[in-house]
Amino acid sequence: FLVAFSGVIKADTFATEDRTFSAFNAADGLADNSAQSIVCTFTGRLVISTIGQINFYDGVSFSHISSEDENKYYLSNYTGHYHMLFDHAHHLWLKNHHQIVCVNLTTERFIYNVDSVFRSMGIRQRVQDLFVDEYRMLWVMVGGKIYNPKSHAYYPILKGKTLQDAFGVGKQLVEVYSDGMIATFDLKSRKLLFCSAPYSKEKARYYAETCVAKNWKNGFFQIRNGVN
């Protein structure tokens, strides 16, 4: 795969306009030749998830840590693919098909008891799914509702639908469902403001598998995948 770095020159690089691209694989120190997701941290490190490992690149070299069964926490409601999230407490969360692991970014080590992290936030119920928005705010699904550990507020989930993402935008909470529909709630009153769907139910079934939402200016994009 290709990773872009400004000013990094290697023997096998090529330039296009003002960008330089370098090819990295296991021979360069990656734990695997397949990258599932790539995210840049606030400190400038690249975090790359490969199958079973989390790789860190500091601009010079790679290091990686391997997940073990004792690191993993079961998420009953997450059926999607690899998805990396970063919260305000220097945690990296990696979700993948009913499982989540947590990494302490300060030490670059897995937290062996993920449940202890939830208990430190005052969460005693079993977590069904977990989301982090672009403000690094954590939202968790417990008991069929969305809970905000910071405000200790619960928000409803639309009945009969599969929730795939939840995040804050200004003074609102946005919930994204498998059929593409969004439900927006007022953060203070917790009342439903509106619902909106981008396409018909017939078309929705082709894009219902995985969703990633990304904020942009006053709105957001939904990136959706289907079975094929």
Secondary structure, DSSP 4 states (H G I P E B T S, - for coil): -EEE-TT---TT-EEETTEEEEE--GGGT-S-S--SEEEE-TTS-EEEEETTEEEEE-SS-EEEEE--GGG-EE-TT-----EEEE-TTSEEEEE-SSEEEEEETTTTEE-S-HHHHHHHTT--SPEEEEEE-TT--EEEEETTEEEETTTTEEE---TTS-EEEEEEETTEEEEEETTS-EEEEETTT--EEEEE-SS-HHHHGGG-SEEEEEEETTEEEEEEE---
